[in-house]
Amino acid sequence: MRDVFEGYRDSPSGAAGARAADEMFDDAGRPRPEWRALASALSELPAAELRARADQLASTFLDRGVTFDYAGEERPFPLDVVPRIIDAVQWERVERGVAQRVRVLEAFLADVYGPMRAVADGVVPRAVITSSSHFHRAAVGVEPAGGVRVHVAGIDLVRDEDGDFRVLEDNVRVPSGVSYVLENRQALTQVLPEALQAHRVQPVAGYPQDLLAALRAAAPAGVDDPTVVVLTPGVYNSAYFEHSLLARAMGVELVEGRDLVCRGNRVYTRTTAGERRVDVVYRRVDDEFLDPVHFRRDSVLGCAGILNAARAGGVSIANAVGNGVADDKLVYTYVPELTKYYLGEELILGNVPTYRLEIPAEREEALDRLDELVVKPVDGSGGKGLVVCPDASAEQVEDLRRRVLADPRGWIAQPVVALSTVPTLSGSRLRPRHVDLRPFAVNDGQRVRVLRGGLTRVALREGSLVVNSSQGGGSKDTWVLAGDESTDEVERIAVRPAETDLAPAPQHSASDAGPGAGSEQAQQQQQQHEGQG
């Protein structure tokens, strides 16, 4: 193949000397079956035309307000013009594995904030749990409606050198990024309609209604027609676009902390017609900002008393307070044992091998080969604090060594995984770039529904393994194919009018955001309050 693929096979695709598996091409350079139609279509497209379509994507995202804050500058979220394709057989395993992961983390959280049976039975040390920065004693004994704490999950997966999906980390606190899944699909529908039409791609537009169903199912006992709201930190938060989009798509109110009041273990929202009781709060505010009674006293982003109301059964909070202990990267290392303990099952999607640096023998081994490893803070998100030691300077590695020795509990280490690559536009040519995948799941207490798509994040810099948007990464539309014999719904091409339920959020300024929203304290807290992408 010439033109856009010219030189593709000669491009370095591995990291730290490893050869990454390419998802489009096999080792002989032939397109894999699920990719053949797209590879053929792309090879026939002039480089200038592909570049023009990519520029159209960026312009569309900017017009629709699909932006993020990068180094203090508002930019269109980088969406690559080439989608990622996952066939039905591969996806079936991903779907089962993600659903299993949600079930085991749900069982773990119920145990952590309840009887702690896994601690008593020696499955996980008590200190691992209680030393986590996201373990909150204030959440002990809070019994959520229907027993569901993980209403929404985003499980980060990578494909290793053998092409196998593995779990890289869990996000069951305040997972973000699903708005990009919805917007990416809409954008690709406009820019590559002929390619989408040629594949049996499963739709993603039903996610907001699945989410709403799960939130309504979380209502307190005795509430048949619950009022659901989305709680956002505010217009200055980097994920505000997503909060606004989901609220509109679900047809529920988007509120800030100043709109809510807690009285008599009930939560109410202030409206022009007076106060209205709220039954379910889908909060996009981290625990430490959620309730100044129990957490940060200076928070102006949450609602004072909301945790007491949840404890009394007067309101449901999704996701539950304290879920972040399950995101702790040291707790992650115990998930294989926890899966056997709670479910009696082996993990469908395995972990990446990980050193527990708080254990002396493992720490000594890891420090002996530190320059070969990736080292992460256990409570980090968005790629913050991560050090890819093979790419770091000797001074950076030595500084990291000192920090690990000073706080072994605060770090884990993993071998470099040569993440799989997918063709990605660089200039006017396609080049292999490393990707991961964040599938999203919603849990209504009866079933874990995994969205048949997900956020594929891509490291745009050659050789980079860091896919987070906050670190210069981008995204791809993720096409999950229906099987040939499947009766599943598939994507239909229909150009939407400009104004739809997924229309861009209105642009706000401090002056129109309402009393107090533009205060320096509120603005600083909203900007501090970053998503996990």
C-alpha positions in Angstrom: 0.0 0.0 0.0 1.4 3.4 -1.0 0.5 7.0 -0.1 -0.9 7.4 3.4 0.6 4.0 4.5 4.0 4.8 2.9 6.8 3.9 5.4 4.3 2.6 8.0 6.1 -0.7 8.5 9.4 1.0 8.9 8.2 3.3 11.7 9.4 2.4 15.2 6.3 0.9 17.0 7.8 -0.5 20.2 8.7 1.0 23.5 11.9 0.4 25.4 13.1 -2.0 22.7 10.0 -4.2 22.6 8.1 -4.7 19.4 4.4 -3.8 19.9 1.6 -5.7 18.3 -0.1 -3.7 15.5 -3.8 -4.1 15.5 -4.4 -3.4 11.8 -1.5 -5.4 10.3 -0.2 -8.9 11.1 3.5 -9.8 11.3 3.5 -10.3 7.5 2.2 -6.9 6.9 -1.3 -8.1 5.8 -4.4 -6.3 7.2 -6.2 -8.4 9.7 -9.7 -9.6 8.7 -11.7 -7.0 10.7 -9.5 -4.2 9.3 -9.4 -5.2 5.6 -12.2 -2.9 4.4 -10.9 0.1 6.2 -7.3 -0.5 5.2 -8.4 -0.7 1.6 -10.5 2.5 1.8 -7.7 4.4 3.5 -5.1 3.3 0.9 -7.3 4.7 -1.9 -7.7 8.1 -0.2 -5.1 10.8 -1.2 -3.0 12.0 1.7 -4.3 15.6 1.2 -7.9 14.4 1.5 -7.2 12.5 4.7 -5.5 15.5 6.1 -8.4 17.7 5.1 -10.9 15.4 6.9 -8.7 15.5 10.0 -8.7 19.3 10.0 -12.5 19.2 9.6 -12.7 17.0 12.7 -10.7 19.5 14.7 -12.8 22.4 13.5 -16.1 20.5 14.2 -14.9 19.8 17.8 -14.0 23.4 18.4 -17.3 24.6 17.1 -19.2 22.2 19.3 -17.2 23.1 22.3 -15.5 19.7 22.6 -12.4 21.1 24.3 -10.1 20.5 27.2 -7.6 22.5 29.1 -4.0 21.8 28.2 -1.3 23.8 30.0 -3.8 26.6 30.6 -5.0 26.8 27.0 -8.4 25.7 25.7 -7.9 23.3 22.8 -10.2 21.0 20.7 -9.9 17.5 22.1 -7.6 15.7 19.7 -9.6 13.0 17.8 -7.7 11.0 15.2 -9.4 10.4 11.9 -8.7 6.7 11.8 -11.0 4.6 14.1 -10.0 1.6 16.1 -11.8 -1.7 15.2 -12.5 -4.5 17.6 -14.3 -7.6 16.3 -17.2 -9.4 17.9 -15.1 -12.3 19.3 -12.5 -10.0 20.9 -15.2 -7.8 22.3 -17.1 -10.7 23.9 -14.2 -11.4 26.2 -13.7 -7.7 27.0 -17.4 -7.3 27.9 -17.4 -10.4 30.2 -14.1 -9.3 31.8 -15.2 -5.7 32.5 -18.5 -6.9 33.9 -16.7 -9.4 36.2 -14.3 -6.6 37.3 -17.3 -4.4 38.3 -18.8 -7.3 40.3 -15.7 -8.0 42.2 -15.0 -4.4 43.0 -18.6 -4.0 44.1 -18.2 -6.9 46.5 -14.9 -5.6 47.7 -16.3 -2.1 48.5 -19.3 -3.6 50.3 -16.9 -5.6 52.4 -14.4 -2.7 53.0 -17.2 -0.4 54.4 -18.8 -3.3 56.2 -17.6 -6.5 57.9 -14.1 -6.6 56.3 -14.3 -10.4 55.8 -11.4 -10.3 53.3 -9.2 -8.8 55.9 -10.2 -11.3 58.6 -9.6 -14.2 56.2 -6.1 -12.9 55.2 -6.9 -12.1 51.6 -5.8 -8.5 51.8 -3.9 -6.8 54.7 -5.9 -4.3 56.7 -3.1 -1.7 56.4 -3.4 -1.8 52.6 -7.0 -0.6 52.9 -6.8 1.9 55.8 -3.6 3.5 54.5 -5.2 4.3 51.1 -5.8 8.1 50.7 -9.3 7.3 49.3 -10.5 5.1 52.2 -13.0 7.2 54.1 -14.1 6.1 57.6 -17.0 8.4 57.2 -18.4 6.0 54.6 -18.3 3.0 56.9 -21.8 1.6 57.5 -23.4 3.6 54.7 -25.8 1.1 53.0 -26.6 2.3 49.4 -30.0 1.5 47.9 -29.9 -1.9 46.2 -26.4 -2.5 47.5 -24.9 -0.7 44.5 -21.8 1.5 45.0 -20.3 1.2 41.5 -23.1 2.7 39.3 -20.6 3.7 36.7 -17.1 2.3 35.9 -14.3 3.0 33.5 -11.8 0.1 33.4 -8.6 0.9 31.6 -7.3 -1.9 29.3 -4.2 -2.4 27.3 -3.2 -4.9 24.7 0.2 -6.5 25.3 2.8 -7.8 22.9 0.8 -11.0 22.4 -2.4 -9.0 21.6 -4.1 -10.0 24.9 -6.2 -7.4 26.7 -5.1 -6.7 30.3 -6.5 -4.4 33.0 -4.1 -1.5 33.6 -6.2 0.3 36.3 -9.7 0.6 37.7 -11.8 3.8 37.8 -14.8 3.5 40.0 -14.6 6.8 41.8 -15.6 9.5 39.3 -14.8 8.0 35.8 -14.7 10.5 33.0 -14.4 10.5 29.2 -17.7 9.0 28.0 -18.7 12.3 26.4 -15.8 11.8 24.0 -17.1 8.4 23.1 -20.4 9.9 22.1 -18.9 12.9 20.3 -16.3 10.9 18.5 -18.9 8.7 17.0 -21.0 11.6 15.8 -17.9 13.3 14.3 -16.7 10.2 12.5 -20.2 9.7 11.1 -19.8 13.1 9.4 -16.2 12.7 8.3 -15.9 9.0 7.3 -19.6 8.1 6.5 -18.6 5.7 3.7 -16.3 3.7 6.0 -18.8 3.5 8.8 -21.5 2.3 6.4 -19.2 -0.5 5.2 -18.9 -2.0 8.7 -21.5 -3.4 11.1 -20.6 -1.1 13.9 -22.5 -1.3 17.2 -24.0 2.1 18.3 -23.1 4.0 21.4 -25.8 6.6 21.5 -27.9 4.6 24.0 -25.4 5.1 26.8 -27.2 8.1 28.4 -30.4 6.2 28.7 -28.7 3.2 30.2 -27.0 5.5 32.7 -30.3 7.1 33.6 -31.9 3.7 34.1 -29.1 2.7 36.5 -29.4 6.0 38.4 -33.2 5.7 38.7 -32.8 2.2 40.0 -30.5 3.6 42.7 -33.3 5.7 44.2 -34.0 5.4 48.0 -36.5 2.8 49.1 -40.1 3.8 48.5 -39.3 6.4 45.8 -41.1 5.2 42.6 -40.5 8.3 40.4 -37.1 9.6 41.5 -35.6 13.0 40.7 -32.1 12.7 39.4 -29.6 15.5 39.1 -26.0 15.7 37.8 -23.7 17.6 40.3 -20.9 19.4 38.6 -18.0 21.4 40.2 -18.9 24.2 37.8 -18.1 25.9 34.5 -14.4 26.2 35.2 -13.9 22.5 35.6 -12.1 20.8 32.7 -14.9 18.1 32.4 -17.8 20.5 32.5 -18.6 19.8 28.8 -19.2 16.1 29.8 -21.4 17.0 32.8 -23.5 19.3 30.7 -23.8 16.8 27.8 -24.9 13.9 30.0 -27.5 16.0 31.9 -29.1 17.1 28.7 -29.0 13.7 27.1 -30.7 12.1 30.2 -33.1 15.0 30.5 -32.2 15.8 34.1 -31.1 19.0 35.8 -27.4 20.0 36.0 -26.7 21.6 39.3 -23.8 23.0 41.3 -23.3 22.7 45.0 -24.8 26.1 45.6 -28.0 24.9 44.1 -28.5 22.2 46.7 -29.5 22.3 50.4 -29.6 19.5 52.9 -32.3 19.6 55.6 -33.7 16.8 57.8 -31.5 14.2 56.0 -33.2 15.1 52.7 -31.5 17.0 49.8 -33.4 19.7 47.8 -32.5 21.7 44.8 -33.4 25.4 44.6 -35.6 26.3 41.6 -37.5 29.4 40.5 -40.7 27.6 41.7 -39.2 26.8 45.1 -37.3 23.8 46.6 -37.7 20.4 45.0 -36.5 17.1 46.6 -33.7 15.3 45.0 -33.5 11.5 45.2 -30.4 10.6 43.3 -27.2 12.7 42.9 -24.9 11.6 40.0 -22.0 13.5 41.4 -19.0 14.5 39.3 -17.4 16.0 42.4 -14.6 14.1 44.1 -15.1 13.0 47.7 -12.9 15.6 49.3 -15.0 18.4 47.8 -18.4 16.7 48.2 -19.4 17.4 51.8 -17.6 20.1 53.9 -19.1 18.5 57.0 -16.9 15.4 56.6 -14.2 16.4 54.2 -12.6 19.7 53.1 -14.1 22.3 55.3 -13.4 25.0 52.7 -15.1 23.3 49.8 -17.7 25.4 48.0 -18.4 22.7 45.4 -20.5 20.2 47.4 -23.5 20.1 49.7 -23.0 20.2 53.4 -24.7 17.2 55.1 -25.2 15.1 51.9 -23.3 12.1 53.4 -25.4 12.1 56.5 -28.5 12.1 54.3 -27.1 9.2 52.3 -26.5 7.3 55.6 -30.1 7.9 56.6 -31.4 6.7 53.3 -32.7 10.1 52.3 -30.7 10.4 49.1 -28.5 8.1 46.9 -25.0 9.2 45.8 -23.6 7.8 42.6 -20.9 6.7 42.6 -20.8 6.0 46.4 -18.5 8.0 48.7 -15.3 6.0 49.4 -15.1 4.1 46.1 -11.6 5.5 45.4 -10.1 2.8 47.7 -10.8 0.4 44.8 -8.9 2.6 42.4 -5.8 2.5 44.6 -3.0 0.9 42.5 -1.8 -1.2 45.4 -5.3 -2.6 46.0 -5.3 -3.3 42.2 -2.6 -5.9 42.8 -5.0 -7.9 45.1 -7.8 -8.1 42.6 -6.9 -11.6 41.3 -7.1 -12.9 44.9 -10.2 -10.9 45.6 -11.9 -12.3 42.5 -11.3 -15.9 43.7 -12.5 -14.9 47.2 -15.7 -13.1 46.4 -16.7 -14.8 43.1 -14.9 -18.1 43.1 -13.6 -17.3 39.6 -10.4 -16.6 37.8 -9.9 -13.2 36.3 -11.1 -13.1 32.7 -8.9 -10.1 32.0 -5.6 -10.4 33.9 -3.6 -7.6 35.5 -0.3 -6.3 34.3 2.4 -7.9 36.5 3.1 -5.4 39.4 5.7 -5.0 42.1 4.2 -4.1 45.6 7.0 -1.7 46.6 5.9 -1.7 50.3 7.1 -5.3 50.5 10.8 -5.3 51.1 11.8 -8.2 48.8 9.7 -6.9 45.9 11.0 -3.4 46.5 14.6 -4.6 46.4 14.1 -6.5 43.2 12.3 -3.5 41.6 15.0 -1.0 42.6 17.7 -3.3 41.2 16.1 -3.0 37.7 14.4 0.4 38.2 15.6 1.8 34.8 13.6 -1.0 33.1 10.2 -0.2 34.8 7.3 2.1 34.8 6.7 3.5 38.3 3.3 5.0 39.4 1.9 6.7 42.5 -0.8 4.5 43.9 -3.3 7.4 44.1 -2.4 9.1 40.8 -4.7 9.7 37.9 -4.5 11.3 34.5 -0.9 10.1 34.1 0.3 12.5 36.8 3.5 11.3 38.6 4.0 8.4 36.3 7.7 7.8 35.4 8.6 5.6 32.4 12.2 4.9 33.6 13.7 3.8 30.3 12.8 7.2 28.9 13.8 9.2 32.0 17.2 10.7 32.7 19.6 9.2 35.3 18.8 12.2 37.6 15.1 11.5 37.3 15.5 7.8 38.1 17.7 8.6 41.1 15.2 11.1 42.4 12.4 8.6 41.9 14.5 6.0 43.8 14.7 8.4 46.8 11.0 9.1 46.7 10.1 5.3 46.6 12.4 4.7 49.6 10.8 7.5 51.5 7.3 6.3 50.9 7.2 2.7 49.6 3.4 2.4 50.2 2.9 5.3 47.8 4.2 3.6 44.7 3.9 0.5 42.5 6.2 -0.6 39.6 5.4 -2.5 36.5 7.4 -3.8 33.5 7.0 -1.6 30.4 4.1 -3.0 28.4 4.6 -2.3 24.7 1.0 -1.2 24.2 -0.5 -2.2 20.9 -0.5 0.3 18.0 -3.1 1.5 15.6 -2.6 3.6 12.5 -2.8 7.3 13.4 -2.4 10.4 11.2 0.9 12.2 11.7 1.3 15.0 9.2 -0.1 13.6 6.0 0.9 9.9 6.6 -0.3 7.1 8.9 2.1 6.0 11.6 1.7 3.4 14.4 0.9 4.9 17.7 0.3 3.3 21.1 -3.3 3.0 22.4 -5.3 1.9 25.4 -9.0 1.4 25.9 -11.4 2.6 28.6 -14.7 0.7 28.3 -17.6 2.2 30.3 -20.1 0.1 32.3 -23.2 1.0 34.2 -24.6 -1.2 37.0 -28.3 -1.1 37.9 -28.1 -3.8 40.5 -29.5 -6.5 38.3 -27.0 -6.3 35.4 -23.7 -4.7 34.5 -24.1 -3.2 31.0 -20.8 -2.6 29.1 -21.0 0.0 26.4 -20.1 -1.6 23.1 -17.5 1.0 22.3 -15.3 2.9 24.6 -12.7 5.6 24.8 -9.6 4.6 22.8 -6.8 7.0 23.9 -3.7 7.4 21.7 -0.2 8.6 22.5 0.3 11.1 19.7 4.1 11.4 20.1 6.2 8.8 18.4 7.3 6.1 20.9 5.3 7.6 23.8 3.3 5.3 26.0 1.4 8.1 27.8 -2.1 8.4 26.3 -3.7 10.8 28.8 -5.1 14.0 27.2 -3.5 16.0 30.1 -0.1 14.7 29.0 -0.6 15.4 25.3 -2.6 12.3 24.2 -5.6 12.1 21.9 -8.5 9.7 21.2 -10.0 7.5 18.5 -13.6 6.4 17.8 -13.9 2.7 18.8 -15.8 0.5 16.4 -17.0 -2.7 18.0 -18.3 -4.9 15.2 -21.4 -7.0 15.4 -21.0 -10.7 14.5 -22.1 -11.8 11.0 -25.0 -13.8 12.5 -25.7 -11.2 15.2 -29.1 -9.6 15.5 -27.6 -6.7 17.5 -28.5 -3.2 16.4 -25.8 -1.6 14.2 -24.9 2.1 13.4 -27.0 3.7 10.7 -25.7 6.8 8.9 -28.0 9.7 9.5 -26.6 13.3 9.6 -28.1 14.9 12.7 -29.3 18.5 12.6 -27.2 21.1 14.4 -29.4 21.2 17.5 -29.8 17.8 19.1 -29.7 16.3 22.6 -25.9 16.1 22.1 -25.6 19.7 21.0 -22.6 21.6 22.4 -22.8 23.1 25.8 -23.5 26.8 26.0 -20.5 28.9 26.5 -20.4 30.5 30.0 -18.5 33.3 31.6 -18.0 34.1 35.2 -20.6 36.9 34.9 -23.4 34.7 33.8 -22.6 31.7 36.0 -24.6 33.0 38.9 -23.9 34.4 42.4 -20.7 33.1 43.8 -19.7 31.0 40.8 -17.1 33.5 39.7 -15.4 33.8 43.1 -11.7 33.2 43.2 -12.2 30.3 45.7 -14.8 28.6 43.5 -12.7 29.0 40.3 -9.6 27.6 42.0 -11.4 24.6 43.4 -13.1 23.8 40.1 -9.7 24.0 38.3 -8.0 21.9 41.0 -10.8 19.3 40.6 -9.5 17.4 37.6 -11.0 14.4 35.9 -9.3 11.0 35.7 -8.6 11.1 32.0 
